[in-house]
């Protein structure tokens, strides 16, 4: 081998070692960067006429575990699908109170029953009557608050859908643009790894909203598919459409045309309905909260409110009522047939017994329709109220109706059960996400491993430098002859 060939080989070795050190330094610097794919340089041995001619850098590879990444994204989407449900049940449970909490709706029913027992024993005591009225008002207010909470939850879900759709459309368009840039760089034999990192971060953003899979395509580009086979990004990006609504009242639904549904346009291929395309992510759960879960709970609260208005307005309980509303009212009046939806938000105690609304507490004892106080020892109506709270007829006879306590407790217990179930499912998918994330990280940057690689690079660089120094001495010896 000539000295010139040896010099060329050592120089190429120095260049390769320098490029390796640069790559390792870049890996270490980005060890905490989200979405960064570890880099590895590709070295190839050069030859000239069948004789070794040094080494050259063939390129820089981006190392990722694509399978683990796809599975991690699906697990994150499944985890995200439970978040709106958990938040929904937690919020509603907080408003109604868990059964063991002192201010829960169940505790308030127990307070009403205790106040009625005391008032039955002392019907002449206006303070005891006031306590009963106050207990009924607190109970009605809690039901009102729960109805308001459902309204706010539906509005929040609707706004969340709008924001998610904006993020989706922006991200899908970004992937389309990045695909174009990556293709151009790859075709020109450039390094597109930085653009690929950016694209991965964008795809991760989408995977938190809907479940997707990334499928490699030509020249470094990718296609984005949903589990049901719909292609959201190929050459061009699909776009979702949605219109938010505010305010949202209990009667507003997609079926009535008052609320917007999701539509999709521009997809390279579609399979199934739009609902099936987004199924399994946070976006689908936001729709479920707005259009199903909150509506179901509103119906249950309205049923409770209707039961209160109807059961506590019978002539067998209070002969003075006639056609007037009873103890509980629909915003001060009787229920209008066909207008039961949203009744929980309008439930009030009859103004006739509420001093805060110009009423008198003695009407609780003598009859809501009474114009003057009756005998102070009359306990028949108060006793009848107590029987109704227990689910019996006013005269104490057995009734097929459930007690107010059992209905109220049933609502809270069901909500608590759904909350626990949703949290358990969420925890399961969180564990899955962590497992796949760990597998994915095994192909990522390990600073200890990178530093070990750097030691080998340092040795290689020193060895090639030593060869250069030796060749230099040999050349200098020739020049001195």
PyMOL commands that set and color helices and strands:
alter all, ss='L'
color gray80, all
select helices_A, chain A and resi 3-29+66-96+105-121+126-187+193-207+218-220+274-278+282-311+343-346+351-353+355-357+363-366+380-389+404-441+447-480
alter helices_A, ss='H'
color red, helices_A
select strands_A, chain A and resi 38-48+51-63+213-216+222-225+231-233+239-241+263-265+328-330+347-349
alter strands_A, ss='S'
color yellow, strands_A
deselect
rebuild
show_as cartoon
